[in-house]
Amino acid sequence: MGNRLIPAVLLALLVIVQVQLWWGQGSLPHVNALRQELDQQKLANEEARRKMEQLSAEVTDLKQGLNMVEERARNELGMVKTNEIFVQVAK
């Protein structure tokens, strides 16, 4: 009986480890799915970081002077200074 008990226990442990490896939490498919999710999140974080840097630079420009405000007003709203003539050339 002792000769058969040890291999049976080892076989049972091997089966348990294999089940955990393929279907349990931390299994290979689960880890691959988590890696893909992590890669997607890294891309989203990088895009958000770039957008935040752009907005931060824009805020800095707005705080430093009115040149940026004047440029945006001219481009987006078509505003002109007093005693200034606006001529639009259509191509």
C-alpha positions, 0 to 999 in steps of 0.5 A: 500500500505504501508503494502506491500511495506516494505516486498517487499523491504526487499524481494528484498534486500534479493534476491540481497544479495543472488545473490551476495553471490552465483554468484557475486564477493566475492561469496562463489565459488569465495572465495573457488577458491581463497583459493585454489590458495592461498594454491598452491602459498604458496606451491610454495613459500615454495619450492622457499624459500627452494631452495633459502636457499640451494643456499644461503648456497652454495654461502656462502660456495663458498665465505668462501673457496675453499674446496667446489670448490675443492669438486665439481671439484673432484666429477663433473669433476673428477679433481685430484691434482698434484702428486695425483693418481686417482683410480676408483673401479667399483663394 
